[in-house]
Amino acid sequence: MIEKGKIIELENNDEYYIIDKIKLKGRCYLYISKLNPINGHDLCFVEYIDDKIFPVSNDSILTELLLLISKQEIKRNS
């Protein structure tokens, strides 16, 4: 089971930390970060389907995910 806080290894052999797991419109998305991030490309959203991970390229979905993450951060910092 894939959960927030776990470390996963992708096909490119890079390890990523699962920052958050988000349910949106009946789908499961992960907000992940390389273990040693260097730039903004080391943080990304991926879709989790049948134990596989796929990059999210739909701009409207990315916008919704970013808004959800932002709202969660604002609540945590209030």
Protein Blocks (a to p, Z undefined) as FASTA:
>chain_A
ZZehiacddfkopacddfbacdeehiacdddddfbdfblmlgccdddeehiacddfbfkl
mmmmmmmmmmmmmmmmZZ
